[in-house]
Amino acid sequence: MTVLKVNRRILKKITNPSVEPYEIEIDTPEFTFYGAKNQPDFASINISMIPGKTVIELKSFKLYLHQYRNKLASYERIINAIYDDLIQVYKPKRLVIEMKFNPRGGISSKLTIDSFERELFIERKA
């Protein structure tokens, strides 16, 4: 499988208008990419985020996701790449990404990354 490269510089920021914590939820019901054996694959993405100083500008997020359309990658690589880019660019206080992949061969998959769980895992490992 090739290295997954997309341009995270496409992602634009909007200054968070509030210092009080709140949650942003973003749904992307039609995410496409190339999966196993170079076949088209489809997923829905749900992002829950407690923003830091900036929030996601949605048009840039849409353009960012469109870069994956012609990329060959595993489910696990895609969710981790998106997570890493969103953490790097927006530095949210909390980020949860859930991806539900359409059935392939009668089996569907759901992957989730939660920044709180990831931090706890790293602490336990240390």
N, C-alpha and C positions, 0 to 999 in steps of 0.2 A: 504494500500500500504506500502511496506517495505521501510526502510531508504535506500537511494541510496548511496552506498559506493564504490568508486573506488580509486585506488592508484595514487595520483597526483605526487608521487616521480618518476614515470616512465618518466615524462616530462623532457627532457634535454634542456639545454640552449647553445646557441652559442653567443659569444660576438658580439655585433653590430659593424660592421666595419666602421660606419659613425656616426658623431655627427649631421649631417644635417638631418632634418625630411624627411621621405619618407614613402610610404605605402606598406605594404605587403598584398597580397590577397591569401588566401588558400581556395580551393574548395574540398569538400569531397562529391562526388555524391552518395555514397552507405553506409550510416550510418544505422545500424540496432540495434534494442533493442526490449524488450517486452513491449507492451503497454497495453491498456485496456483489461481486461479479459484474461490476459496472452497470448495474440496473438502477433505474430511477427509484428513489425512496421518498417517502412522505412522512411528515410528522407535524404535530401541533406543539407549540412552545408556550408555556405560561411562565412569566417572570413576575416575582413579587420582590419588591425592593423598598427598603427604608433608606432614603437618600441621605447623602452627606451634604456637601456644599453645592453639588450639581445634580441635575436630572437628565434623563435621556431625551434628546430631540428625536421624535418619532420618525420623521422622514429619513434622517440619516441612519436610523436603526434598520429601517426597511431596506435601504440601499446596501447596508452592511450585510444583511441576511441574504440578499440576492446574489452576493458573491459566492455563496455555497452551492448555487444551482448546478454548476459544472464541476464541482469538486468530488473526488472519490475519497470517502472516509467511513470509518466505523461509527456506530452510534456513540460509543464512549469517547472517541476523539472529538466528535462535533460538540457534545455538551461541555466537555472540558475546555475546548478552544473558546467557545462563546463565553463561558464563565470567566476564564482568564482575561479576556479582552474587556468585559464589562467591569470587572474588579479594577483592572489597570486604569481604565479611562475615567470611570465615575467614582471610584472609591466609596461605595455605599456603606452604610452602617450595617446593613444586612442584605444579602442577596440569596434568593431561592430560585432555581431554575428547574422546571419540570418539563420533560419532553416525552410525549406519547407518540410512539411510532406506529404507523399503520401496519396491519397484519401482513406478514410475509410467510407463505407456506402454512397459513393457519395459526401462526403464533404472533402475538403483539408484544411489544416491550414498552416499559416506562422507566425512564431514568430521572433521578433527582439529585441535585447538588444544593446543599444548604451551607452557607458560609459559617453559621454558628457551629454546625456539626463538624465541619472541616477544621475549625479552630480547636474544638474540643479534642478531636482525634490527634492533632499535632501536639497539643499539650500532654495527652496521655502517652504519646510515643516518646516524648522527651524525658 
